[in-house]
Amino acid sequence: MSESPRTSSASCSDYLRDQLSASKSISDSHQQSDVINCLQTKIHESVKYQEKVLELEAQIKIAKETIHLQEAAFAFEKNEYENEILALRNSESQLRDHLTQVETNIKNQTYTYEVQVQLSQNAQQIDTLTKKYQKWKSKAKSTQNSLKELQEKISALTEEKYKIELNSNKIKDSFTEQNSQIQSQLESKDHEIQRLKDSLSNAEEKIKEKDSEKSQILEQINNIQKQSKEKRQKQKSILNDSISQCQSMQEQVNQLSQERDSLKELLTKAEGKLTKQKSRIAQLSDELEQSKDCDKLIHQLNDAHEDIESLKDRISNLKMALLQSKSLLEHISIEKDGIADLLGVGQDPLDQEWKMMKNKIEEMNESERVINGLQIQNQKLRARLTSALEIVKNAQVNEKKQVMYEEEKTKRIKLESILSELRANHEVSKALLKRYKIRSEFARTIIDNAHKLSRNVENLHSSIFGSNENKPMKSLALTVIFARRFFNSAMNEAPTDPLALQIFSKNKIFAEEKSEKAFSELLQKFTELSNEVVVAKQNILDLTQKCMDSTKQAAEYKSQSEKSSKDASEMEEKLEALTKRSNELQEELTKLIPPEDYNAQYTKARELKAQNKELQGKITELSAKIEQMETSTAIANEKAQKLKVELKDKDALVEEYVTTIDTKDKSISELNTIIREKSKEILALERIVQRYRQNENQLQSAYTCNAIEIQNNSQISTTTVKTSPQRIVEPDMSFTATINPLFLGH
């Protein structure tokens, strides 16, 4: 009863075949179809309820594991909150130390800068700081907007998740309604279901304890939030007090500076504005960080609350499933009793082995073994018949092979005579080829030498006078003609005439006239070139005379250049004297300017450089703070992305639950189809047994016929083989149309 039909199909088929006697008794009665239909429905229901019990047990285990994981997560979050509180306290102490340092620096600083330079520098610093502040303010707004968008997306995802959970709950409710209808028919209860109830009650008590722990944690978190709010108010009051103290100190400094110079008052006011801006930036950064941390805590608490509610829903579903499992066990016991009645055996207890049913099944197996032995004997006789037929076929094949061998001998003799004639002709052609090769080599050497001479003369003529002929067109025309000739000769098998190509040879008369013209033209060209050489020599003599004249003119120009160089040296001496005089005048001017003014200007320049360095250091500090703000915003974005990933994981879990439900439905449908197929097999086996008893006499007659046919192998024909043995071996084809359709579950 507990074995699955997929893994042990053979054992299931044996079990069904063993029930032939019981099914025969049912077929004799009038209520045949009703009993089998009841059996089918009961088997379907038993399989379904067994699978549901296993699913419920797995869900209980999963719920316990999730509770343990949530406990660990709550402990981890508590430690994180404590660490964040310590970090906030450290930041408070650092801010207080920074304020004290600022106050001491204001008291100790003294300024000896010029008013206009200092004011311009302070104005530039203020402008840069305001620009940076506005930039970071815009970045903070953009980050807030992005966080709002993320929150909206998270809310949308939660809504989708809620919809999916509603759909899953609807599906579960539909299953529960079906199970409630079955429960109305069944009323008895068992001890095993009570044990499951006890385990569920323990689980409920644990869940209640977890709820109480959750309420305590929520109270602690609320207390922490209240404490953080109080600390914020205290920090704001402390900051306001420090600002007021700074303002009072600034007023005192202003009073002292008014006594000294009116210029120092402007400097102190500018410094006061800078300190206020710094304090405002620090306050804004702290408020942003604290608001982000509070929002994260609230989101995490909401997620935890939703998880706990989902666990409660699961527990309620498990309770309903346990009630269903009670009815399942009762249904199984009823089915067992029905099967025992069908087999005609006494009832065995559920907790122990079913010995009576096993003994009945073994008896049915023995009857099936006898049937299998008869089938094996039939197969042996059929193998003997096939061997006899193969012997006859082999004899016919050997006769055909002898005829083919004689035909091949005659063909070989003819081919040998033809080969001898071809070999004699081949030797004669080899001797002729040697002679023709020698002649062709002599002809090639003569033609090559003549061709080289003609080509050299033509090249010389073309290099001097140029070529008037269109040789590429001539070569193209010849290639086309020879290609067409070769194609025609290949298509038409005509005798080859080696003298046929004489048409394309050069005309001797035309070639001689052309060569004489070329030689005469070359002689005329040589005479012209010799005359040109004589003229060139005369021109060279004229050019040499002109070169001599040009050398004389160059000597005259050299003498003139020497005179000009002497004049340039005199001008250089005059310039040196003038430079010396200018240096003397500069020394006299330095003596006229007092050294005190020079030193004062020099010290002012140094002070300005030092002031610039200090301002650059302040700018670097501000940039470092801005970078810290950037890192904090990046961390916030990363945490938001982590929350997104967690939501995606939860959605994936919901989808997995839905897919598991679908797979279970598919498996149930597959089991139904398997049970239908097995019922068909039972009916087919019943028909086979009935038919087998009718054909026992036919088998005996077939055995006698087979013995006679084996003795007389030479007289076997193909018509005798096709009659009796195949009718015995293939009885199933005549039984398929006689199955009662009521047994198939339609």
C-alpha positions in Angstrom: 0.0 0.0 0.0 2.9 2.4 0.8 5.0 1.7 -2.4 4.8 4.3 -5.2 3.7 3.2 -8.7 6.5 5.0 -10.4 9.5 3.5 -8.6 8.2 -0.1 -8.3 6.0 -0.5 -11.4 6.9 -4.3 -11.7 5.8 -5.0 -8.1 2.6 -3.1 -8.6 1.8 -5.1 -11.7 2.5 -8.3 -9.8 0.2 -7.2 -7.1 -2.6 -6.3 -9.5 -2.2 -9.6 -11.4 -2.5 -11.5 -8.0 -6.0 -10.0 -7.6 -7.4 -11.9 -10.7 -9.4 -14.4 -8.6 -11.1 -11.6 -6.6 -11.9 -9.6 -9.8 -13.4 -12.8 -11.4 -15.8 -13.2 -8.5 -16.8 -9.5 -8.9 -17.4 -10.0 -12.6 -19.9 -12.8 -11.9 -21.9 -10.5 -9.7 -24.2 -7.7 -11.0 -22.5 -4.8 -9.1 -19.2 -5.2 -11.0 -18.6 -1.6 -12.2 -19.8 0.1 -9.0 -17.2 -1.7 -6.8 -14.3 -1.0 -9.1 -15.2 2.6 -9.3 -15.3 2.8 -5.5 -11.9 1.2 -5.4 -10.5 3.7 -7.8 -11.8 6.7 -6.0 -10.6 5.4 -2.6 -7.1 4.8 -4.0 -7.0 8.3 -5.4 -8.0 9.8 -2.1 -5.5 7.8 -0.1 -2.6 8.8 -2.3 -3.7 12.5 -2.1 -4.0 12.5 1.7 -0.6 10.8 2.2 1.1 13.4 0.1 -0.7 16.2 2.0 0.4 14.7 5.4 4.0 14.7 4.2 3.7 18.3 3.0 2.3 19.5 6.3 5.2 17.8 8.2 7.7 19.6 5.9 5.9 22.9 6.5 6.1 22.5 10.3 9.8 21.9 10.1 10.3 25.0 7.8 8.3 27.1 10.3 10.5 26.0 13.2 13.6 26.8 11.3 12.4 30.3 10.3 11.5 31.1 13.9 15.1 30.2 15.0 16.5 32.4 12.2 14.4 35.3 13.2 15.6 35.0 16.8 19.2 35.3 15.6 18.3 38.2 13.4 16.7 40.1 16.2 19.7 39.6 18.4 22.0 40.8 15.7 19.9 43.9 15.1 20.0 44.7 18.9 23.8 44.6 18.9 23.8 47.0 15.8 21.5 49.5 17.5 23.7 49.5 20.6 26.8 50.1 18.5 25.1 53.0 16.7 24.2 54.6 20.1 27.8 54.4 21.2 29.0 56.0 17.9 26.5 58.9 18.3 27.8 59.5 21.8 31.4 59.6 20.5 30.4 62.1 17.8 28.8 64.3 20.5 32.1 64.4 22.5 34.1 65.2 19.4 31.8 68.1 18.5 32.2 69.5 22.0 36.0 69.3 21.8 35.9 71.0 18.4 33.8 73.9 19.8 36.3 74.4 22.6 39.2 74.4 20.1 37.4 77.0 18.0 36.9 79.3 21.0 40.5 79.1 22.0 41.7 79.8 18.4 39.5 82.9 18.3 41.1 84.2 21.5 44.7 83.5 20.5 44.6 84.7 16.9 46.0 88.2 16.0 46.0 89.7 12.6 48.4 92.2 11.1 47.2 92.1 7.5 46.3 94.9 5.2 42.6 95.7 5.2 41.9 95.6 1.4 43.8 92.4 0.8 42.2 90.6 3.8 38.7 91.7 2.8 39.2 90.5 -0.8 40.5 87.2 0.4 37.7 86.7 3.0 35.1 87.6 0.3 36.5 85.0 -2.0 36.5 82.4 0.7 32.9 83.2 1.7 31.9 82.9 -2.0 33.6 79.6 -2.4 32.1 78.3 0.8 28.6 79.4 -0.1 28.9 77.8 -3.5 30.1 74.5 -2.0 27.3 74.7 0.6 24.7 75.2 -2.1 26.2 72.3 -4.1 26.1 69.9 -1.1 22.6 71.2 -0.2 21.4 70.3 -3.7 23.1 66.9 -3.4 21.4 66.3 -0.1 18.1 67.1 -1.7 18.7 64.8 -4.5 19.7 62.0 -2.1 16.5 62.6 -0.1 14.4 62.5 -3.4 16.2 59.2 -4.3 15.4 57.8 -0.9 11.8 58.8 -1.3 11.7 57.0 -4.6 13.2 53.9 -3.1 10.6 54.0 -0.3 7.8 54.2 -2.9 9.3 51.3 -4.9 9.5 49.3 -1.6 5.9 50.1 -0.9 4.9 48.9 -4.4 6.8 45.7 -3.9 5.1 45.1 -0.6 1.7 45.6 -2.2 2.6 43.1 -4.9 3.8 40.7 -2.3 0.5 41.1 -0.4 -1.5 40.4 -3.5 0.6 37.2 -4.1 -0.1 36.1 -0.6 -3.8 36.7 -1.0 -3.8 34.6 -4.2 -2.0 31.8 -2.3 -4.4 32.0 0.6 -7.3 31.8 -1.9 -5.8 28.6 -3.3 -5.3 27.2 0.1 -8.9 28.1 1.0 -10.2 26.2 -2.0 -8.2 23.1 -0.8 -9.6 23.5 2.7 -13.2 23.6 1.4 -12.7 20.4 -0.5 -11.2 18.8 2.6 -14.1 20.0 4.7 -16.6 18.2 2.4 -14.6 15.0 2.9 -14.5 15.5 6.7 -18.3 15.7 6.8 -18.5 12.1 5.6 -15.8 10.8 8.1 -16.2 11.1 11.9 -13.7 8.8 13.7 -10.4 9.9 15.2 -7.0 8.2 15.9 -4.2 8.6 18.5 -1.5 9.7 16.1 -3.5 12.8 15.1 -3.8 13.7 18.8 0.0 13.5 19.1 0.3 16.0 16.2 -2.2 18.2 18.0 0.0 18.2 21.1 3.0 19.2 19.0 1.0 22.0 17.4 0.0 23.2 20.8 3.6 23.3 21.9 4.5 25.2 18.7 1.7 27.7 19.5 3.0 28.2 23.0 6.5 28.9 21.5 5.0 31.4 19.0 3.2 33.2 21.9 6.5 33.4 23.7 8.1 34.8 20.6 5.3 37.4 20.3 5.9 38.5 23.9 9.6 38.8 23.2 8.8 40.8 20.1 6.6 43.2 22.1 9.5 43.6 24.6 11.9 44.3 21.8 9.4 46.9 20.3 9.2 48.6 23.7 13.0 48.7 23.9 13.2 50.2 20.4 10.6 52.8 21.3 12.5 53.7 24.5 15.7 54.0 22.4 13.8 56.3 20.0 12.6 58.5 22.8 16.1 58.7 24.3 17.5 59.6 20.9 14.9 62.4 20.6 15.8 63.7 24.0 19.5 63.6 23.2 18.8 65.5 20.0 17.0 68.2 21.9 19.9 68.4 24.4 22.4 68.6 21.6 20.4 71.4 20.0 20.3 73.3 23.3 24.0 72.8 23.9 24.8 74.0 20.4 22.6 77.1 20.9 24.4 77.8 24.2 27.8 77.4 22.5 26.7 79.7 19.7 25.6 82.3 22.2 28.9 82.0 24.0 30.8 82.4 20.8 28.7 85.4 20.0 29.5 86.9 23.4 33.2 86.2 22.9 33.0 87.8 19.5 31.4 90.9 21.0 34.2 91.2 23.5 36.7 90.8 20.8 34.9 93.5 18.8 35.0 95.9 21.7 38.7 95.4 22.2 39.3 95.7 18.4 37.3 99.0 18.3 39.8 100.4 20.8 42.7 99.5 18.6 41.6 100.0 15.0 38.3 100.1 13.1 39.9 97.8 10.5 40.1 94.8 12.9 36.3 95.0 13.5 35.6 94.0 9.9 37.9 91.0 10.2 36.2 89.7 13.4 32.8 90.0 11.8 33.9 88.0 8.8 35.3 85.3 11.1 32.0 85.2 13.1 30.1 84.6 9.8 32.5 81.7 8.9 32.1 80.0 12.3 28.3 80.3 12.1 28.3 78.7 8.6 30.5 75.8 9.9 28.2 75.2 12.9 25.2 75.2 10.5 26.8 72.7 8.2 27.7 70.4 11.1 24.1 70.6 12.5 22.6 69.8 9.1 24.9 66.8 8.6 24.0 65.4 12.0 20.3 65.9 11.4 20.5 64.1 8.1 22.4 61.1 9.5 20.0 60.8 12.4 16.9 61.0 10.2 18.3 58.4 7.9 19.1 56.0 10.8 15.6 56.4 12.2 13.9 55.7 8.9 16.0 52.5 8.5 15.0 51.3 11.9 11.3 51.9 11.2 11.5 49.9 7.9 13.2 47.0 9.6 10.6 46.8 12.3 7.8 46.9 9.7 9.5 44.0 7.8 9.8 41.9 11.0 6.1 42.5 11.8 5.0 41.4 8.4 7.1 38.2 8.7 5.5 37.4 12.1 2.0 37.8 10.6 2.9 35.5 7.7 4.0 32.8 10.3 0.7 33.1 12.0 -1.1 32.5 8.8 1.0 29.4 8.1 0.2 28.0 11.6 -3.5 28.4 11.0 -3.2 26.6 7.7 -1.2 23.8 9.4 -4.0 23.3 11.9 -6.5 22.9 9.1 -4.2 20.4 7.4 -4.0 18.3 10.6 -7.7 18.0 10.8 -7.7 16.7 7.3 -5.0 14.1 8.1 -7.3 12.6 10.7 -9.9 11.8 8.1 -7.1 10.4 5.9 -6.1 7.7 8.3 -9.7 6.6 8.8 -10.2 6.4 5.0 -7.1 4.2 4.7 -8.4 1.8 7.3 -11.8 1.5 5.4 -10.0 0.9 2.1 -7.9 -1.9 3.7 -11.0 -3.6 4.9 -12.6 -3.4 1.5 -9.6 -4.9 -0.2 -9.5 -7.8 2.3 -13.2 -8.5 1.6 -12.5 -8.6 -2.1 -9.6 -11.0 -1.7 -11.7 -13.2 0.7 -9.2 -12.8 3.6 -9.6 -11.9 7.2 -8.8 -8.3 8.5 -5.3 -7.5 9.7 -4.5 -4.6 12.2 -3.1 -1.4 10.7 0.0 -1.3 13.0 1.2 -4.8 12.2 2.1 -6.7 9.0 -0.8 -7.8 6.7 0.1 -11.5 6.6 -3.3 -12.8 5.4 -3.2 -10.6 2.3 0.5 -11.5 1.6 -0.3 -15.2 1.6 -3.2 -14.7 -0.8 -1.0 -12.7 -3.2 1.7 -15.5 -3.1 -0.8 -18.1 -4.2 -1.8 -15.9 -7.1 1.9 -15.5 -8.1 2.3 -19.3 -8.3 -0.5 -19.5 -10.8 1.1 -16.8 -12.9 4.4 -18.7 -12.9 2.7 -21.8 -14.5 1.4 -19.5 -17.3 4.9 -18.1 -17.9 6.4 -21.6 -18.2 3.9 -22.5 -21.0 4.9 -19.3 -22.9 8.6 -20.2 -22.6 8.0 -23.6 -24.2 6.1 -22.0 -27.0 9.0 -19.6 -27.7 11.5 -22.6 -27.9 9.3 -24.3 -30.5 9.2 -21.1 -32.5 13.0 -20.8 -32.5 13.3 -24.4 -33.9 11.0 -23.5 -36.8 13.0 -20.4 -37.6 16.3 -22.4 -37.6 14.9 -24.9 -40.1 13.7 -22.1 -42.4 17.2 -20.5 -42.3 18.8 -23.8 -43.4 16.6 -23.9 -46.5 17.3 -20.3 -47.4 21.1 -20.9 -47.0 20.9 -23.8 -49.6 19.2 -21.5 -52.2 21.8 -18.8 -51.6 24.7 -21.2 -52.2 23.3 -22.2 -55.6 23.1 -18.5 -56.7 26.7 -17.9 -55.6 28.0 -20.8 -57.8 26.3 -19.3 -60.9 27.8 -15.9 -60.1 31.3 -17.3 -59.7 31.3 -19.0 -63.2 30.2 -15.7 -64.8 33.0 -13.8 -63.1 35.6 -16.3 -64.4 34.6 -15.7 -68.1 34.8 -11.9 -67.5 38.3 -12.2 -66.1 39.7 -14.2 -69.1 38.4 -11.5 -71.5 39.9 -8.7 -69.4 43.4 -10.4 -69.4 43.5 -10.6 -73.2 42.6 -6.9 -73.5 45.3 -6.0 -71.0 48.0 -7.9 -73.0 47.1 -6.0 -76.2 47.2 -2.6 -74.4 50.6 -3.4 -72.9 52.1 -4.1 -76.4 50.8 -0.8 -77.7 52.1 1.0 -74.7 55.7 -0.2 -75.3 55.6 1.0 -78.9 54.4 4.4 -77.8 57.2 4.7 -75.3 59.8 4.2 -78.0 58.2 6.9 -80.2 58.0 9.3 -77.2 61.8 9.2 -76.7 62.5 10.3 -80.3 59.9 13.1 -80.2 61.3 14.4 -76.9 64.8 14.8 -78.3 63.5 16.7 -81.4 61.3 18.9 -79.3 64.2 19.9 -77.0 66.4 20.9 -80.0 63.6 22.9 -81.4 62.9 24.7 -78.1 66.6 25.8 -77.7 66.7 27.2 -81.2 63.3 29.0 -80.8 64.4 30.4 -77.4 67.6 31.9 -78.7 65.9 33.5 -81.7 63.1 34.8 -79.5 65.6 36.4 -77.1 67.4 38.2 -80.0 64.2 39.5 -81.4 63.0 40.6 -78.0 66.2 42.5 -77.2 66.1 44.3 -80.6 62.4 45.2 -80.0 63.1 46.4 -76.5 66.0 48.6 -77.6 63.8 50.0 -80.4 60.9 50.6 -78.1 63.1 52.2 -75.5 64.4 54.7 -78.0 61.4 55.4 -80.3 58.5 54.0 -78.2 56.0 51.2 -79.1 53.2 51.9 -81.5 51.6 48.5 -81.4 48.8 47.4 -79.1 50.4 44.2 -77.7 47.9 43.6 -74.9 45.0 43.6 -77.3 46.8 41.2 -79.6 47.5 38.8 -76.6 43.9 39.0 -75.5 42.7 38.1 -79.0 45.1 35.2 -79.3 44.0 33.8 -75.9 40.3 34.0 -76.9 41.0 32.2 -80.2 43.1 29.4 -78.6 40.5 28.9 -75.8 37.7 28.5 -78.3 39.9 26.1 -80.4 40.7 24.0 -77.3 37.0 23.9 -76.3 35.9 22.8 -79.8 38.7 20.1 -79.9 37.6 18.8 -76.6 34.0 18.6 -77.5 34.6 17.1 -81.0 36.9 14.1 -81.2 38.8 15.0 -84.4 42.3 13.9 -85.5 45.0 16.3 -84.2 47.1 18.1 -87.0 50.4 19.6 -85.6 50.8 21.7 -88.7 47.5 23.4 -88.2 49.0 26.1 -86.0 51.3 27.4 -88.8 48.5 30.0 -89.6 49.4 31.9 -86.4 53.2 32.0 -87.2 54.8 35.3 -88.4 55.1 36.0 -92.1 58.8 35.8 -93.0 58.6 38.7 -95.6 56.8 40.9 -93.1 59.1 40.0 -90.3 62.3 40.7 -92.4 60.9 44.1 -93.6 60.1 45.0 -90.0 63.6 44.1 -88.7 65.3 46.1 -91.6 63.3 49.2 -90.7 64.2 48.8 -87.0 67.9 48.5 -87.8 67.9 51.5 -90.1 66.1 53.6 -87.5 68.6 52.6 -84.9 71.5 53.6 -87.1 69.9 57.0 -87.7 69.4 57.4 -84.0 73.1 56.6 -83.2 74.3 59.3 -85.7 72.0 61.9 -84.1 73.3 61.1 -80.7 76.9 61.4 -81.8 76.1 64.9 -83.1 74.5 65.9 -79.9 77.6 64.7 -77.9 79.8 67.1 -80.0 77.4 70.0 -79.2 77.4 69.1 -75.5 81.3 69.2 -75.3 81.3 72.8 -76.7 78.7 73.8 -74.2 80.9 72.4 -71.3 83.9 74.6 -72.4 81.7 77.7 -72.4 80.5 76.9 -68.9 84.1 76.4 -67.5 84.9 80.0 -68.7 81.8 81.3 -66.9 82.9 79.6 -63.7 86.3 81.3 -63.8 84.6 84.7 -64.0 82.3 83.9 -61.1 85.3 83.0 -58.9 86.9 86.4 -59.5 83.6 88.1 -58.4 83.5 86.0 -55.2 87.0 87.1 -54.2 85.9 90.7 -54.5 82.8 90.1 -52.4 85.0 88.5 -49.6 87.1 91.7 -49.3 83.9 93.7 -48.9 82.6 91.4 -46.2 85.9 91.7 -44.1 85.4 95.5 -44.1 81.8 95.1 -42.8 82.9 92.7 -40.0 85.3 95.4 -38.7 82.4 97.9 -38.5 80.3 95.3 -36.5 83.0 94.8 -33.9 83.2 98.6 -33.3 79.4 98.7 -32.7 79.6 95.9 -30.2 82.2 97.8 -28.2 79.9 100.8 -28.1 77.0 98.6 -26.7 79.1 97.2 -23.9 80.0 100.7 -22.8 76.3 101.6 -22.7 75.4 98.6 -20.6 78.0 99.5 -18.1 76.6 103.0 -17.8 73.0 101.6 -17.3 74.2 99.4 -14.4 75.9 102.4 -12.7 72.6 104.3 -13.0 70.6 101.5 -11.4 73.1 101.4 -8.4 72.6 105.1 -7.9 68.8 104.6 -7.8 69.0 101.9 -5.2 71.0 104.2 -3.0 68.3 106.8 -3.2 65.5 104.3 -2.0 65.5 103.6 1.9 66.1 100.0 3.1 63.2 100.1 5.6 60.6 100.4 2.8 62.2 97.5 1.0 62.1 95.3 4.1 58.5 96.2 4.9 57.4 95.3 1.5 59.4 92.0 1.7 57.8 91.1 5.1 54.3 91.9 3.7 54.9 89.5 0.9 55.9 86.7 3.3 52.9 87.3 5.5 50.6 87.1 2.5 52.1 83.8 1.6 51.6 82.4 5.1 48.0 83.7 5.1 47.4 81.9 1.8 48.7 78.6 3.2 46.4 78.9 6.3 43.4 79.5 4.0 44.3 76.5 1.9 44.5 74.3 5.0 41.0 75.4 6.0 39.7 74.7 2.5 41.2 71.1 2.7 39.4 70.6 6.0 36.1 71.6 4.6 36.7 69.4 1.6 37.4 66.4 3.9 34.1 67.1 5.7 32.3 67.2 2.4 33.9 63.8 1.4 32.6 62.3 4.7 29.1 63.5 3.8 29.5 61.8 0.4 30.5 58.5 2.1 27.5 58.7 4.4 25.2 59.1 1.5 26.8 56.2 -0.3 26.4 54.0 2.7 22.7 54.9 2.9 22.2 54.0 -0.8 23.9 50.7 -0.2 21.6 49.9 2.7 18.6 50.8 0.5 19.8 48.4 -2.2 20.2 45.7 0.4 16.6 46.1 1.4 15.6 45.8 -2.2 17.5 42.5 -2.5 15.8 41.2 0.6 12.4 42.0 -0.8 13.3 40.2 -4.0 14.4 37.2 -2.1 11.1 37.1 -0.3 9.2 37.4 -3.6 11.3 34.5 -4.9 10.2 32.4 -1.9 6.6 33.1 -2.5 7.0 32.1 -6.2 8.7 28.9 -5.0 5.7 28.0 -2.8 3.4 28.6 -5.8 5.5 26.4 -8.0 5.6 23.6 -5.4 1.8 23.7 -5.3 1.7 23.4 -9.1 4.1 20.5 -9.1 2.0 18.6 -6.5 -1.1 19.1 -8.6 0.8 17.7 -11.6 2.0 14.7 -9.6 -1.5 14.0 -8.5 -2.8 14.0 -12.1 0.1 11.7 -13.1 -0.8 9.3 -10.4 -4.4 9.3 -11.6 -3.3 8.4 -15.1 -1.0 5.6 -13.8 -3.9 4.1 -11.8 -6.1 4.1 -14.9 -3.4 2.3 -16.9 -3.0 -0.3 -14.2 -6.8 -0.9 -14.1 -6.6 -1.4 -17.9 -3.8 -3.9 -17.4 -5.9 -5.8 -14.8 -8.8 -6.1 -17.3 -6.5 -7.2 -20.1 -5.0 -9.9 -17.8 -8.4 -11.2 -16.9 -9.3 -11.5 -20.6 -6.0 -13.3 -21.3 -6.6 -15.9 -18.6 -10.1 -16.6 -19.8 -8.8 -16.9 -23.4 -5.9 -19.1 -22.3 -8.2 -21.8 -20.8 -10.1 -21.9 -24.0 -7.0 -22.4 -26.1 -5.3 -25.2 -24.1 -6.6 -27.8 -26.5 -5.3 -25.7 -29.5 -1.8 -25.7 -27.9 -1.7 -29.4 -27.7 -2.6 -29.8 -31.4 0.0 -27.1 -32.2 2.7 -29.1 -30.4 2.0 -32.2 -32.5 2.1 -30.2 -35.7 5.4 -28.6 -34.8 7.0 -32.0 -34.2 5.9 -33.3 -37.6 7.2 -30.1 -39.4 10.6 -30.4 -37.7 11.0 -34.0 -39.0 10.1 -33.0 -42.5 12.3 -29.9 -43.0 12.6 -30.4 -46.8 8.9 -30.3 -47.3 8.3 -27.0 -45.3 6.6 -24.2 -47.3 6.1 -20.5 -46.4 2.3 -20.9 -46.2 2.4 -23.5 -43.4 4.7 -21.3 -41.3 2.2 -18.4 -41.2 -0.9 -20.3 -39.9 -0.8 -21.9 -36.5 2.3 -20.6 -34.5 1.5 -16.9 -35.0 -2.1 -17.4 -33.9 -0.8 -18.9 -30.6 1.9 -16.3 -29.9 -0.2 -13.2 -30.6 -3.5 -13.6 -28.8 -3.6 -10.0 -27.4 -4.8 -8.5 -30.8 -8.1 -10.2 -30.5 -8.8 -9.1 -26.9 -8.4 -5.3 -27.1 -11.8 -4.6 -28.6 -13.7 -6.7 -26.0 -12.7 -4.6 -22.9 -15.7 -3.2 -21.0 -15.4 0.7 -21.1 -17.0 1.0 -17.6 -13.8 -0.4 -16.0 -11.7 2.5 -17.6 -13.2 5.2 -15.4 -15.0 7.1 -18.2 
